[in-house]
Amino acid sequence: MNDLLKQSVNVYIVDDEAEIRESLSRFFTYHGCQVEVFADAKSYLDQLDQSQVGCLVSDIDMEGMSGLGLQRHLQEINCIRPTIFMTGHGSVNLAVKAMKLGATDFIEKPFDPNILLKKIKICIDSNRKQIELLNRYRTLTKKECEIFECVAKGKKNKEMANNLCISMPTVEAHRSRVMKKMQAKSLSELVKMSVILSK
């Protein structure tokens, strides 16, 4: 797990049982993670900042908003942060439903926290590029976002100028800034980025 510890890793724990929150917090802190704990889904959503690379570890069966309800909401707001649900034997079906809504994985209680740590590393490694691209995308202005989408769809400069009611030089200027902000070296690379962001 040494490579995990070399990176800035945020772990967000949501569970309505204080004992579980505290024990997982101690474990992940010991392994070099930055940990935040929440007693319910609403508290987590209130502070949600998708620009932070990290992994959400949540109980599936909670008072108030359940884990399934949380995942539905995360899907609605297009949250790409990887999510692992902790579940008792009786709520495995709920965890499976959550995965169909976009959750990354689940783990049955009781579990070895080392196994959960490995799952978190896999989740973060697979989502890091998408999160980094999202952070770059968020630096684009509204007009640059429109240009980005048009370029990704293969539209020519003249077509973009007509559709967006702007001049050709303005299109070229916006396009150049999009390439620079997204750190794309070619048109094909920018198109690949749009595919990753749409996942």
Contacts in CASP RR format, 6 or more apart in sequence:
PFRMAT RR
TARGET T0000
AUTHOR 0000-0000-0000
METHOD contacts of the structure
MODEL  1
MNDLLKQSVNVYIVDDEAEIRESLSRFFTYHGCQVEVFADAKSYLDQLDQ
SQVGCLVSDIDMEGMSGLGLQRHLQEINCIRPTIFMTGHGSVNLAVKAMK
LGATDFIEKPFDPNILLKKIKICIDSNRKQIELLNRYRTLTKKECEIFEC
VAKGKKNKEMANNLCISMPTVEAHRSRVMKKMQAKSLSELVKMSVILSK
1 31 0 8 1.000
1 117 0 8 1.000
1 118 0 8 1.000
1 121 0 8 1.000
3 121 0 8 1.000
4 31 0 8 1.000
4 117 0 8 1.000
4 120 0 8 1.000
4 121 0 8 1.000
4 124 0 8 1.000
5 31 0 8 1.000
5 32 0 8 1.000
7 124 0 8 1.000
8 34 0 8 1.000
8 53 0 8 1.000
9 32 0 8 1.000
9 33 0 8 1.000
9 34 0 8 1.000
9 53 0 8 1.000
9 54 0 8 1.000
9 55 0 8 1.000
9 120 0 8 1.000
9 124 0 8 1.000
10 33 0 8 1.000
10 34 0 8 1.000
10 35 0 8 1.000
10 36 0 8 1.000
10 52 0 8 1.000
10 53 0 8 1.000
10 54 0 8 1.000
10 55 0 8 1.000
11 28 0 8 1.000
11 33 0 8 1.000
11 34 0 8 1.000
11 35 0 8 1.000
11 36 0 8 1.000
11 54 0 8 1.000
11 55 0 8 1.000
11 57 0 8 1.000
11 120 0 8 1.000
12 35 0 8 1.000
12 36 0 8 1.000
12 37 0 8 1.000
12 38 0 8 1.000
12 44 0 8 1.000
12 54 0 8 1.000
12 55 0 8 1.000
12 56 0 8 1.000
12 57 0 8 1.000
12 58 0 8 1.000
12 81 0 8 1.000
13 20 0 8 1.000
13 21 0 8 1.000
13 24 0 8 1.000
13 25 0 8 1.000
13 28 0 8 1.000
13 35 0 8 1.000
13 36 0 8 1.000
13 37 0 8 1.000
13 38 0 8 1.000
13 57 0 8 1.000
13 58 0 8 1.000
14 37 0 8 1.000
14 38 0 8 1.000
14 39 0 8 1.000
14 40 0 8 1.000
14 41 0 8 1.000
14 43 0 8 1.000
14 44 0 8 1.000
14 56 0 8 1.000
14 57 0 8 1.000
14 58 0 8 1.000
14 59 0 8 1.000
14 62 0 8 1.000
14 67 0 8 1.000
14 70 0 8 1.000
15 21 0 8 1.000
15 24 0 8 1.000
15 37 0 8 1.000
15 39 0 8 1.000
15 58 0 8 1.000
15 59 0 8 1.000
15 62 0 8 1.000
15 86 0 8 1.000
16 39 0 8 1.000
16 40 0 8 1.000
16 59 0 8 1.000
16 62 0 8 1.000
16 63 0 8 1.000
17 59 0 8 1.000
18 39 0 8 1.000
20 59 0 8 1.000
20 86 0 8 1.000
21 37 0 8 1.000
21 38 0 8 1.000
21 39 0 8 1.000
22 37 0 8 1.000
23 113 0 8 1.000
24 35 0 8 1.000
24 37 0 8 1.000
24 57 0 8 1.000
24 113 0 8 1.000
24 116 0 8 1.000
25 35 0 8 1.000
25 37 0 8 1.000
27 113 0 8 1.000
27 117 0 8 1.000
28 35 0 8 1.000
28 117 0 8 1.000
29 35 0 8 1.000
31 117 0 8 1.000
36 47 0 8 1.000
38 44 0 8 1.000
38 47 0 8 1.000
40 62 0 8 1.000
40 63 0 8 1.000
40 64 0 8 1.000
40 65 0 8 1.000
41 58 0 8 1.000
41 62 0 8 1.000
41 64 0 8 1.000
41 65 0 8 1.000
41 66 0 8 1.000
41 67 0 8 1.000
41 69 0 8 1.000
41 70 0 8 1.000
41 73 0 8 1.000
42 64 0 8 1.000
42 65 0 8 1.000
44 56 0 8 1.000
44 58 0 8 1.000
44 70 0 8 1.000
45 70 0 8 1.000
45 73 0 8 1.000
48 79 0 8 1.000
50 79 0 8 1.000
50 80 0 8 1.000
50 81 0 8 1.000
50 131 0 8 1.000
50 134 0 8 1.000
51 131 0 8 1.000
51 134 0 8 1.000
51 135 0 8 1.000
51 138 0 8 1.000
53 124 0 8 1.000
53 127 0 8 1.000
53 128 0 8 1.000
53 131 0 8 1.000
53 132 0 8 1.000
54 81 0 8 1.000
54 82 0 8 1.000
54 124 0 8 1.000
54 127 0 8 1.000
54 131 0 8 1.000
55 81 0 8 1.000
55 82 0 8 1.000
55 83 0 8 1.000
55 84 0 8 1.000
55 104 0 8 1.000
55 120 0 8 1.000
55 123 0 8 1.000
55 124 0 8 1.000
56 81 0 8 1.000
56 82 0 8 1.000
56 83 0 8 1.000
56 84 0 8 1.000
57 83 0 8 1.000
57 84 0 8 1.000
57 85 0 8 1.000
57 86 0 8 1.000
57 116 0 8 1.000
57 120 0 8 1.000
58 67 0 8 1.000
58 70 0 8 1.000
58 83 0 8 1.000
58 84 0 8 1.000
58 85 0 8 1.000
58 86 0 8 1.000
59 67 0 8 1.000
59 85 0 8 1.000
59 86 0 8 1.000
59 87 0 8 1.000
60 66 0 8 1.000
60 67 0 8 1.000
60 68 0 8 1.000
60 85 0 8 1.000
60 86 0 8 1.000
60 87 0 8 1.000
60 88 0 8 1.000
60 91 0 8 1.000
60 94 0 8 1.000
60 95 0 8 1.000
60 98 0 8 1.000
60 106 0 8 1.000
61 67 0 8 1.000
61 87 0 8 1.000
61 88 0 8 1.000
61 91 0 8 1.000
61 94 0 8 1.000
65 73 0 8 1.000
66 94 0 8 1.000
67 85 0 8 1.000
67 94 0 8 1.000
67 98 0 8 1.000
68 94 0 8 1.000
68 97 0 8 1.000
68 98 0 8 1.000
68 101 0 8 1.000
71 83 0 8 1.000
71 85 0 8 1.000
71 98 0 8 1.000
71 101 0 8 1.000
71 102 0 8 1.000
71 103 0 8 1.000
72 101 0 8 1.000
74 81 0 8 1.000
74 83 0 8 1.000
74 102 0 8 1.000
75 101 0 8 1.000
75 102 0 8 1.000
80 127 0 8 1.000
80 130 0 8 1.000
80 131 0 8 1.000
80 134 0 8 1.000
80 199 0 8 1.000
81 127 0 8 1.000
81 131 0 8 1.000
82 104 0 8 1.000
82 105 0 8 1.000
82 120 0 8 1.000
82 123 0 8 1.000
82 124 0 8 1.000
82 126 0 8 1.000
82 127 0 8 1.000
83 98 0 8 1.000
83 102 0 8 1.000
83 103 0 8 1.000
83 104 0 8 1.000
84 103 0 8 1.000
84 104 0 8 1.000
84 105 0 8 1.000
84 106 0 8 1.000
84 107 0 8 1.000
84 116 0 8 1.000
84 119 0 8 1.000
84 120 0 8 1.000
84 123 0 8 1.000
85 95 0 8 1.000
85 98 0 8 1.000
85 99 0 8 1.000
85 103 0 8 1.000
85 105 0 8 1.000
85 106 0 8 1.000
85 107 0 8 1.000
86 106 0 8 1.000
86 107 0 8 1.000
86 108 0 8 1.000
86 109 0 8 1.000
86 111 0 8 1.000
87 94 0 8 1.000
87 95 0 8 1.000
87 106 0 8 1.000
87 107 0 8 1.000
87 108 0 8 1.000
87 109 0 8 1.000
88 108 0 8 1.000
88 109 0 8 1.000
89 108 0 8 1.000
92 106 0 8 1.000
92 108 0 8 1.000
95 103 0 8 1.000
95 106 0 8 1.000
96 106 0 8 1.000
98 106 0 8 1.000
99 105 0 8 1.000
99 106 0 8 1.000
104 123 0 8 1.000
104 127 0 8 1.000
105 119 0 8 1.000
105 122 0 8 1.000
105 123 0 8 1.000
107 115 0 8 1.000
107 116 0 8 1.000
107 119 0 8 1.000
129 196 0 8 1.000
130 196 0 8 1.000
130 197 0 8 1.000
130 199 0 8 1.000
133 182 0 8 1.000
133 193 0 8 1.000
133 196 0 8 1.000
133 197 0 8 1.000
134 197 0 8 1.000
136 181 0 8 1.000
136 182 0 8 1.000
136 183 0 8 1.000
137 145 0 8 1.000
137 148 0 8 1.000
137 182 0 8 1.000
137 197 0 8 1.000
139 181 0 8 1.000
140 148 0 8 1.000
140 178 0 8 1.000
140 181 0 8 1.000
140 182 0 8 1.000
143 164 0 8 1.000
143 166 0 8 1.000
143 174 0 8 1.000
144 174 0 8 1.000
144 177 0 8 1.000
144 178 0 8 1.000
144 181 0 8 1.000
146 164 0 8 1.000
147 160 0 8 1.000
147 164 0 8 1.000
147 171 0 8 1.000
147 174 0 8 1.000
147 175 0 8 1.000
147 178 0 8 1.000
148 178 0 8 1.000
148 182 0 8 1.000
148 190 0 8 1.000
148 194 0 8 1.000
149 194 0 8 1.000
150 159 0 8 1.000
150 160 0 8 1.000
150 163 0 8 1.000
150 164 0 8 1.000
151 160 0 8 1.000
151 175 0 8 1.000
151 178 0 8 1.000
151 187 0 8 1.000
151 190 0 8 1.000
151 191 0 8 1.000
152 190 0 8 1.000
152 191 0 8 1.000
152 193 0 8 1.000
152 194 0 8 1.000
154 191 0 8 1.000
155 163 0 8 1.000
157 168 0 8 1.000
157 171 0 8 1.000
157 172 0 8 1.000
157 175 0 8 1.000
158 168 0 8 1.000
160 166 0 8 1.000
160 171 0 8 1.000
160 175 0 8 1.000
161 167 0 8 1.000
161 168 0 8 1.000
161 170 0 8 1.000
161 171 0 8 1.000
164 171 0 8 1.000
166 174 0 8 1.000
178 184 0 8 1.000
178 190 0 8 1.000
179 190 0 8 1.000
182 190 0 8 1.000
182 193 0 8 1.000
184 190 0 8 1.000
184 193 0 8 1.000
END
